[in-house]
Amino acid sequence: MTDRLELMGAPGSPYTRKMLALLRYRHIPHNIIWGGPMGAPEGYPKPKVPLLPTFYFLDGEGNMEAAVDSTPIIRRLENLYAGRSVIPEDEALRFLDLLIEDYADEWLTKAMFHFRWAFQADADNAGPLLIHWADPSMSDDQVGLLAAQFSKRQIDRLYVVGSNEVTAKTIEYSFVRLLDLLDRLIQQQGFVLGGRPSSCDFALHGQLTQLTQVEPTAIALTRKLAPRVRAWVDRMDDLSGHKDGAWLAEAQYGSLHGLLSEIGRTYAPFLIANAKAVQSGTENFETKIDGRKWQQPPFPYQAKCLVALRDAYQALSAGSRNRVDGLLAGTGCQTLFAKS
């Protein structure tokens, strides 16, 4: 591809921020169209599901194709553009990268949504910002009306992502633990998987741009507990000049035990219970996460995430699978891939 890659997104979309930072790091020429999920710009195709960011790829005949879902797009970009890869060469480390990216995209986003809309001060902050991000030329009256409408819609949807009175403490404590874990990893090695950023770093970054830069309650926690993480998020935004170090050596994979244990403590039991609920067709499900009751409606997409992780696990060579099994043992993540 020789033309500049085009995408539509919004500053308040963590997945937009994830992908913009990745494009800058990989030196991929691009144009960002600031917009929203209400529709594609005139002359651009609409994706099947209106999500942000929406990427516009050209096929072999020069026709434009709309694509969403950041994880497969990252792998697609690896095939289209050479250099500064964000996917580790080592098969076992590549699998851990995918697992951590999935956790950031699908579990940490619960914290992002919760901290944005569950507290009145945060919702009052986010509502107008989201409208200004979409169109800063709107009148104050328009902004006030649209912000109130959009905020109500999002607050009413908190239950969809699992944010409610029953689950609030589980989400909040999980975020606080992540701050500590990430703080130590950054201090030790710079990024999650060593001295260079991987796709899971950009996934974490995307959610944390909102949690450490936008949402007042989460910002206050970060300022108190992990200012290093806030600084890391700021730097991650533009790594175009970063000189890469090395991926973790196999002897250093143990540094990931704490983060993998957090994933096994929270995300793994959620994925398993959610998949069972989707399969059974129930309207709501209950499980235990981190010793507390968890309840929410099932989310079909996250059932697909579990299938994708299991497929990636099965695709590992025997040697790499043995190494992964050793790394996941005792973390709780091993339950995701246990034979039923």
Number of C-alpha atoms within 10 A of each C-alpha: 10 6 9 11 16 16 23 22 25 20 18 21 18 26 29 24 25 26 25 24 22 29 19 17 21 20 16 19 12 14 12 16 15 16 20 24 15 8 14 17 13 7 7 12 16 17 16 9 12 16 21 23 28 29 23 20 18 15 10 8 6 8 10 15 15 20 22 19 14 20 17 11 14 18 14 11 14 16 10 10 14 11 9 18 20 21 20 20 10 13 18 22 21 19 21 21 21 19 22 21 21 24 24 23 22 19 24 24 23 22 26 23 21 27 26 28 24 19 14 12 14 18 23 15 16 22 23 20 18 21 21 16 16 17 14 12 11 12 10 12 9 13 20 14 13 16 22 15 12 16 19 14 11 17 18 12 14 18 16 14 18 23 25 17 11 14 19 18 14 19 25 16 12 20 22 15 15 19 19 17 19 22 20 18 19 17 12 13 17 17 22 26 27 21 17 22 26 23 27 27 22 27 28 25 29 30 28 30 24 26 28 25 15 19 24 20 15 24 20 15 16 22 13 9 15 21 17 18 25 21 11 18 22 16 13 24 20 15 19 16 10 12 9 12 13 12 22 21 12 11 7 11 18 13 17 19 16 18 19 25 19 21 24 23 18 21 24 25 21 22 23 16 20 27 22 14 20 20 12 10 11 12 11 13 16 15 15 15 20 17 10 12 12 23 22 20 17 27 18 13 13 19 20 14 17 20 15 15 17 14 12 14 20 12 13 16 12 10 11 17 17 13 16 20 16 13 19 21 14 14 19 18 23 19 16 20 16 8 6 5
